[in-house]
Amino acid sequence: MPAQIELDSPRLSLRRWRAEDHAAFAELNDDPEVMRHFPACLSRAESEQQIERIEADFARHGFGFWALERKDSGAFIGFTGLRPVAFDAGFCPAVEIAWRLARSHWHQGFASEAARAALACGFTRLGLEQIVSFTAVDNLASQQVMRAIGMQRDPAEDFEHPALPAGHRLRPHVLYRLRRSDWEAGR
Ligand SMILES: CC(C)(COP(=O)(O)OP(=O)(O)OC[C@H]1O[C@@H](n2cnc3c(N)ncnc32)[C@H](O)[C@@H]1OP(=O)(O)O)[C@@H](O)C(=O)NCCC(=O)NCCS
């Protein structure tokens, strides 16, 4: 198994998942506002399956979607992290950065703070040349996080998410990317 990476930011620990995170993760996955840009809320069983997939990423790569813990309260607030894109598209193979936070912790800069730590890990420890991120066209909050951390969109790379059926409201996606050279220049 590769060395397991955990990270740190000023207000957050980006750590491996613990048993006590599961209930809080299921709760945020059952919040229609959090899941507005996903096909549906997740059942408890589906939430557990997502954690299993995340754990499989860590076992295989040493990195994945880290559990976010607030240093001030110890609260689990969601995840942010990196993983190889799990479907085929014009921009693959690629490593993506992604995030999902419980609603009570939004608008406090946590997603972008965690994402900056994850980007630094990707470009330094993992030696990635670039990192991508994508979301449904209407998910403006997520796109604002992408821009806040220095990612840029080329509309020519917008794509239809292959896991969703033709005509599905969430199928049109935007693609953002950040190259290591641009990340280094922006530091
Ligand atoms: C997207 C999400 C992670 C943002 O988390 P957050 O911690 O509130 O984001 P931050 O506080 O770090 O904000 C980063 C930037 O995004 C902006 N932003 C956050 N929420 C926003 C919203 N709803 N609309 C517009 N801009 C928003 C912030 O103002 C900030 O911009 P700035 O740097 O120019 O000031 C959170 O809303 C979420 O978990 N959404 C549901 C899950 C989801 O959609 N995940 C992405 C799927 S691809």
The ligand as an ORCA input file, in Angstrom:
! r2SCAN-3c Opt
* xyz 0 1
  C     -19.472     24.300     -3.473
  C     -19.213     24.332     -1.967
  C     -18.218     23.215     -1.628
  C     -18.607     25.709     -1.588
  O     -18.153     25.629     -0.243
  P     -17.806     26.940      0.619
  O     -16.965     26.485      1.756
  O     -19.074     27.678      0.897
  O     -16.927     27.792     -0.396
  P     -15.939     28.977      0.029
  O     -16.512     29.628      1.259
  O     -14.541     28.459      0.066
  O     -16.134     29.967     -1.180
  C     -15.212     30.040     -2.256
  C     -15.721     31.067     -3.218
  O     -16.984     30.637     -3.735
  C     -17.994     31.616     -3.486
  N     -19.244     30.907     -3.240
  C     -19.506     29.992     -2.280
  N     -20.795     29.613     -2.369
  C     -21.346     30.311     -3.396
  C     -22.632     30.356     -3.985
  N     -23.652     29.605     -3.506
  N     -22.839     31.160     -5.048
  C     -21.854     31.905     -5.546
  N     -20.586     31.932     -5.025
  C     -20.347     31.132     -3.966
  C     -17.481     32.370     -2.296
  O     -18.057     33.664     -2.229
  C     -16.010     32.415     -2.584
  O     -15.745     33.378     -3.582
  P     -14.568     34.453     -3.414
  O     -13.318     33.655     -3.206
  O     -14.618     35.195     -4.694
  O     -14.956     35.226     -2.208
  C     -20.507     24.104     -1.159
  O     -21.450     25.048     -1.564
  C     -21.098     22.713     -1.328
  O     -20.704     21.768     -0.612
  N     -22.047     22.563     -2.266
  C     -22.758     21.309     -2.461
  C     -21.889     20.202     -3.020
  C     -21.365     20.520     -4.399
  O     -22.084     21.077     -5.229
  N     -20.101     20.114     -4.625
  C     -19.470     20.307     -5.899
  C     -19.904     19.293     -6.854
  S     -18.962     19.376     -8.354
*
